[in-house]
Amino acid sequence: MSGMAIGMSMFGILLFLLLLRIPIGIVMFLVGAGGVLVMTGGEPVVLLSSLKNLAYARLSNYDLAVIPLFLLMGQFATHGGLSRALFHCVGSFVGHWRGGLAMASIGASAGFGAICGSSLATAATMGQVALPELRRYRYSGSLSTGALAAGGTLGILIPPSVPLIVYAVLTQESIGKLFVAAVIPGIIAVIGYMIVVRIYVALDPNAGPAGPQASWGERLRALIQVTPVILVFAVVIIGIYAGWANPTEAASIGAGACGIMAFFFGMSLKDLKTSILGTASTTAMIFLVLLGADMLNTGLALTQMPVQLANSVTGSGMPPVLVMAAILLIYLLLGCVMDAIAMILLTIPIFYPIVLGLDFWGMSNMDKSLWFGILSLMVVEIGLVHPPVGMNLYIINKLARDVPLSQTFKGVFPFLMSDLVRILLLLFFPILSLYAVHAFGG
């Protein structure tokens, strides 16, 4: 068999094992090890040599320390009651509009994502806070669950974002530049979701009744409560990009500040223990997937499949936009069987050289790297909400047991249309992700 055939066979075996529900990290490790053995004629020397250095080479990377710190920051935000303050703040400004509380859920999810970095945690936390209020004002089940599921995806789009950190580590890209590049697409996502809510309630006014209007005094008090959250976001993002602190230092400051705020908002010692254990277990899972991806990449490198595939695509004469559309479609399909981090780890070593080898409107390699990082992240996040297996849908539906799952699917569909429009905008107008990077001296 040729190297290309062996590489494609490895992917076929990998997908089959995933369908058997074997953890992605273990699957990638086993398939990669098998590929190394096949390519070396069954001699274990290369495999043992790889195993000798693999874990240390990956986990001694200083940049990876930022992952548990941002996860800890998100845990403090989740268990410290910050989500409730964010929801009440946004609700005090828009809650008196039709659909205002659904819009408040989306705005609060964006704010929570700015200190969390996890889509599933954002959806679960905001669902617990917002669903009782949405029920109290008799919002329709489809609008309530659809808005919360879609809003949860902002947890990985609004920086800091753990999948973006993983992308930066794999591609040797600047974490700070990726975070800044995600800001404008994140704002567009929030605006797009809120427009969807306005259209929804315009077509069905009973789906999102208006609530009472808050006074300016109440709005000011709510804004003061969330000011520390805004400051943490500003310190982390501006600190990294301006060079005042490296990502690990900024994440340490953010985690410490969120911990102090969480205690101020009532986090108990039990919640502190839960936060630390939750951070440890999630970090262990991510690092296992990283090691599995490294072993898989070792096997694929021996087959030369990624290089051959990149050369074939770049020399095929296919329009670059068509190639990118095919890549994005693959991401949508992979979203049915794996999570965001696993998708990035599995595909970036193959897709990244292809993207850099194509000409997209004369962009430099740095611009293409940043643009592709944000674009791929936005498509990956759709996997969290598109039926039938979007994890956010099941998390929200578990919290809203009175809403049939079919209604949740129906409710999220308009938000998926907003996602599609946003992806097309970013695909054809890369400046949306690059403007902030260039404007601030990138």
C-alpha positions in Angstrom: 0.0 0.0 0.0 1.1 3.6 -0.7 1.6 6.1 2.1 -1.6 7.9 0.9 -3.6 4.7 1.1 -2.3 3.9 4.6 -3.0 7.4 5.8 -6.6 7.3 4.4 -7.0 3.8 6.0 -5.9 5.3 9.4 -8.7 7.9 9.1 -11.3 5.3 8.2 -10.3 3.2 11.3 -10.3 6.3 13.5 -13.9 7.2 12.5 -15.0 3.6 13.0 -13.6 3.5 16.5 -15.2 6.9 17.3 -18.6 5.5 16.3 -17.9 2.7 18.9 -17.7 5.6 21.4 -14.1 5.0 22.4 -12.6 8.3 23.8 -11.0 10.4 21.1 -7.6 10.7 22.8 -7.2 6.9 23.1 -8.4 6.4 19.5 -5.9 8.9 18.0 -3.1 7.4 20.1 -3.8 3.8 19.0 -4.4 4.6 15.3 -1.2 6.7 15.3 0.9 4.0 16.9 -0.6 1.4 14.5 0.4 3.7 11.6 4.0 4.0 12.8 4.3 0.2 13.1 2.8 -0.4 9.6 5.1 2.3 8.0 8.2 0.8 9.7 7.5 -2.8 8.8 6.5 -3.8 12.3 9.8 -2.7 13.9 9.0 -1.1 17.3 12.2 1.1 17.4 10.6 4.2 15.9 7.5 3.8 18.0 9.4 3.4 21.2 11.6 6.4 20.3 8.5 8.5 19.7 7.0 7.3 23.0 10.2 8.2 24.8 10.0 11.9 23.8 6.3 12.5 23.0 4.8 13.4 26.4 7.7 15.6 27.5 8.0 17.4 24.2 4.3 18.3 24.2 3.6 18.9 27.9 6.7 20.8 28.7 5.4 23.6 26.3 5.1 26.6 28.5 2.2 28.0 26.5 0.0 25.0 27.5 0.0 26.3 31.1 -2.6 28.8 30.0 -5.2 26.1 29.4 -5.7 25.1 33.1 -5.6 28.7 34.1 -8.3 29.8 31.8 -10.3 26.7 32.7 -10.0 27.6 36.4 -11.1 31.1 35.6 -14.2 29.6 33.9 -14.8 27.4 36.9 -14.7 30.3 39.3 -17.1 32.2 37.0 -19.5 29.2 36.9 -19.6 28.5 40.6 -19.3 32.1 41.8 -22.6 33.5 40.7 -21.2 35.9 38.1 -23.6 34.6 35.4 -26.6 35.9 37.4 -25.1 39.4 37.6 -24.5 39.4 33.9 -28.0 38.3 33.0 -29.6 40.9 35.3 -27.3 43.6 33.8 -28.2 42.9 30.2 -31.9 42.2 31.1 -32.1 45.7 32.8 -31.4 47.3 29.5 -33.3 45.2 27.0 -35.8 43.1 29.1 -38.7 45.5 28.4 -38.5 44.8 24.7 -40.4 41.9 23.1 -37.9 39.0 23.2 -35.8 41.1 25.6 -35.1 38.3 28.0 -34.0 36.0 25.2 -31.7 38.7 24.0 -30.4 39.2 27.6 -29.6 35.4 27.7 -27.5 35.9 24.5 -25.7 39.0 25.8 -25.0 37.4 29.2 -23.7 34.3 27.4 -21.3 36.6 25.5 -20.2 38.2 28.8 -19.8 34.9 30.5 -17.8 33.6 27.5 -15.4 36.4 28.0 -14.3 34.9 31.4 -15.1 31.2 30.7 -13.8 29.9 27.4 -16.1 26.8 27.3 -19.3 26.5 25.3 -20.8 23.7 27.3 -20.1 25.5 30.6 -21.6 28.7 29.2 -24.8 26.9 28.0 -25.2 25.0 31.3 -24.6 27.9 33.6 -26.7 30.5 31.6 -29.5 27.9 31.2 -29.8 27.5 35.0 -29.9 31.3 35.4 -32.1 32.3 32.5 -34.7 29.5 32.1 -36.6 30.3 35.4 -37.0 33.9 34.2 -38.0 32.9 30.7 -40.6 30.6 32.1 -41.9 33.3 34.5 -42.6 35.6 31.6 -44.1 32.8 29.5 -41.5 32.7 26.7 -42.1 29.9 24.2 -40.0 26.7 24.8 -38.5 26.8 21.3 -37.3 30.4 21.6 -36.0 29.9 25.1 -34.0 26.8 24.5 -32.9 27.8 21.0 -31.5 31.2 22.2 -29.7 29.6 25.2 -28.2 26.8 23.1 -27.0 29.2 20.4 -25.7 31.7 23.1 -23.7 28.9 24.6 -21.5 28.7 21.5 -20.3 32.2 22.3 -18.3 30.6 25.1 -15.6 29.5 22.6 -15.9 32.3 20.2 -15.6 35.2 22.6 -11.9 35.2 23.8 -10.4 33.7 25.9 -11.1 30.5 24.0 -9.5 27.2 24.8 -9.9 25.8 21.2 -8.1 29.0 19.9 -5.3 28.3 22.4 -5.0 24.8 21.1 -5.0 26.1 17.5 -2.3 28.6 18.4 -0.1 25.9 20.0 -0.5 23.6 16.9 0.3 26.3 14.4 2.8 28.4 16.4 0.5 31.3 16.0 0.2 34.2 18.5 -2.5 33.6 21.1 -2.9 37.4 21.6 -3.5 38.0 17.9 -6.0 35.2 17.6 -7.9 36.5 20.6 -8.0 40.0 19.1 -9.0 38.6 15.7 -12.0 36.9 17.4 -13.4 40.0 18.9 -15.2 41.5 15.9 -16.6 38.1 14.7 -17.8 37.6 18.3 -19.6 40.9 18.3 -21.2 40.1 14.9 -22.4 36.8 16.3 -24.1 38.5 19.3 -25.7 41.1 17.0 -26.8 38.4 14.6 -28.4 36.3 17.3 -30.2 39.3 18.7 -31.6 40.1 15.3 -32.9 36.6 15.0 -34.8 37.0 18.3 -36.3 40.3 17.0 -37.4 38.6 13.8 -38.8 35.6 15.8 -41.0 37.8 18.1 -42.0 39.9 15.1 -43.5 36.8 13.5 -44.8 35.4 16.7 -45.4 38.2 19.4 -46.5 35.7 22.0 -43.2 33.8 21.8 -41.4 36.5 23.8 -43.5 38.9 25.8 -42.0 42.2 27.0 -41.0 42.4 30.7 -41.1 45.5 33.0 -38.8 48.4 32.3 -35.9 48.9 34.7 -35.1 52.4 36.0 -31.8 54.0 35.2 -30.8 53.6 38.9 -31.4 49.9 38.6 -29.4 49.8 35.4 -26.5 51.7 36.9 -26.4 49.3 39.9 -26.5 46.3 37.6 -23.7 47.7 35.5 -21.5 48.4 38.5 -21.9 44.8 39.6 -20.5 43.5 36.3 -17.7 46.1 36.0 -15.1 43.7 37.4 -16.0 41.1 34.7 -15.4 43.8 32.1 -12.1 44.8 33.7 -10.9 41.1 33.8 -11.7 40.7 30.1 -9.9 44.0 29.2 -6.8 43.1 31.3 -6.5 39.6 29.8 -7.0 40.6 26.2 -5.3 44.0 26.1 -2.5 42.7 28.5 -1.6 39.8 26.1 -1.9 41.8 22.9 -0.1 44.9 24.2 2.8 42.8 25.5 2.3 43.8 29.1 2.0 40.1 30.1 2.4 36.9 28.3 -0.7 34.6 27.9 0.2 32.5 31.0 0.7 35.6 33.2 -2.5 37.2 31.9 -4.4 34.0 32.5 -3.0 33.8 36.1 -4.2 37.4 36.8 -7.6 36.6 35.3 -8.0 33.4 37.3 -7.0 35.2 40.5 -9.3 38.1 39.9 -12.2 35.7 39.0 -11.5 33.8 42.2 -11.7 37.0 44.3 -14.9 38.0 42.5 -16.4 34.6 43.0 -15.9 34.7 46.8 -17.4 38.2 46.8 -20.5 36.8 45.0 -20.8 34.0 47.5 -18.7 31.0 46.3 -18.2 28.5 49.2 -15.2 26.4 50.0 -17.1 23.4 48.6 -17.5 25.3 45.3 -13.8 26.1 45.4 -13.0 22.4 45.7 -15.4 21.6 42.9 -13.7 24.3 40.7 -10.3 22.9 41.3 -11.3 19.3 40.6 -13.3 20.3 37.5 -10.2 22.2 36.2 -8.0 19.2 36.8 -10.3 16.6 35.1 -10.9 18.8 32.1 -7.2 19.6 31.8 -6.3 15.9 31.9 -8.8 15.2 29.2 -7.4 17.9 26.9 -3.8 16.9 27.5 -4.7 13.2 26.7 -6.2 14.4 23.5 -3.1 16.4 22.7 -0.9 13.4 23.3 -3.1 11.2 21.1 -3.0 13.9 18.3 0.8 14.0 18.5 1.0 10.2 18.1 -1.5 10.3 15.2 0.5 13.1 13.5 3.7 11.1 13.9 2.0 8.2 12.1 0.6 10.5 9.4 4.0 12.2 8.9 5.6 8.8 8.1 2.9 8.2 5.5 3.5 11.6 3.9 -0.3 11.9 3.4 -0.7 15.5 4.7 2.1 16.8 2.4 0.8 14.8 -0.7 -2.7 15.9 0.0 -1.6 19.6 0.3 0.4 19.4 -2.9 -2.5 17.7 -4.7 -5.0 20.3 -3.7 -2.8 23.3 -4.3 -1.8 22.0 -7.7 -5.3 20.9 -8.8 -6.3 24.4 -10.1 -9.5 24.3 -8.0 -10.7 27.8 -6.9 -9.4 28.4 -3.3 -12.8 29.5 -2.1 -14.2 26.1 -3.3 -11.5 24.3 -1.4 -12.3 26.3 1.7 -16.0 25.5 1.3 -15.1 21.8 1.2 -13.0 22.1 4.3 -15.8 23.9 6.2 -18.3 21.2 5.0 -16.0 18.5 6.5 -16.0 20.4 9.8 -19.8 20.4 9.8 -19.8 16.6 9.2 -17.2 15.9 11.9 -19.2 17.9 14.3 -21.6 15.0 14.4 -19.0 12.7 16.0 -16.5 14.8 18.0 -16.0 17.9 20.0 -14.3 21.2 19.1 -10.9 20.5 20.5 -10.7 17.0 19.0 -11.7 18.4 15.6 -9.0 21.0 15.7 -6.3 18.6 16.8 -7.3 16.1 14.1 -7.7 18.4 11.1 -5.3 21.3 11.5 -2.2 19.3 10.7 -3.9 18.4 7.3 -5.9 21.5 6.5 -3.5 24.2 7.7 -0.8 23.5 5.0 -3.5 23.4 2.3 -4.8 26.8 3.4 -1.3 28.4 3.5 -0.5 27.0 0.1 -3.5 28.6 -1.6 -4.0 32.3 -2.6 -6.9 34.0 -0.9 -7.1 37.5 -2.2 -3.4 38.1 -1.9 -3.3 37.6 1.9 0.0 37.0 3.7 0.5 33.7 5.5 0.1 35.4 8.9 -3.2 36.8 7.8 -4.4 33.5 6.4 -3.4 31.7 9.6 -5.4 34.1 11.7 -8.4 34.1 9.3 -8.5 30.4 9.0 -8.3 30.0 12.8 -11.4 32.2 13.4 -13.2 30.7 10.4 -12.6 27.1 11.5 -13.6 27.9 15.1 -16.9 29.4 13.9 -17.8 26.3 11.9 -16.6 24.0 14.7 -19.0 25.8 17.1 -21.9 25.0 14.8 -21.3 21.3 15.6 -22.4 22.1 19.2 -25.9 23.2 18.1 -26.7 21.5 14.9 -29.1 18.5 15.2 -29.1 15.7 15.8 -26.1 15.5 18.1 -25.3 19.1 19.1 -24.1 18.9 22.8 -25.5 22.3 23.7 -29.0 21.2 22.6 -29.0 18.3 25.0 -27.6 20.3 27.9 -30.3 22.9 27.5 -33.0 20.3 26.9 -31.9 18.5 30.1 -32.5 21.7 32.0 -35.8 22.5 30.3 -37.4 19.1 30.7 -40.9 20.5 29.9 -39.7 21.4 26.4 -39.7 18.5 23.8 -36.4 18.0 22.1 -38.1 18.6 18.7 -39.0 22.1 19.9 -35.4 22.8 20.8 -34.3 21.7 17.3 -36.9 24.0 15.9 -35.9 26.9 18.1 -32.2 26.7 17.2 -32.7 26.5 13.4 -33.0 30.3 12.9 -29.8 30.8 14.9 -28.1 28.3 12.6 -29.1 30.5 9.6 -27.5 33.5 11.4 -24.3 31.3 11.8 -24.4 30.5 8.1 -24.6 34.2 7.1 -21.8 35.1 9.5 -19.5 32.4 8.1 -20.2 33.6 4.5 -19.4 37.1 5.6 -16.1 36.1 7.1 -15.3 33.8 4.2 -15.6 36.6 1.6 -14.6 39.5 3.8 -11.5 38.3 5.8 -11.0 41.9 7.0 -13.7 41.3 9.6 -11.3 39.1 11.5 -8.1 40.9 10.6 -9.1 44.6 11.0 -8.6 44.7 14.8 -5.2 42.9 14.5 -3.9 45.4 11.9 -5.5 48.5 13.6 -3.8 47.8 16.9 -0.3 47.2 15.4 -0.5 43.5 14.6 
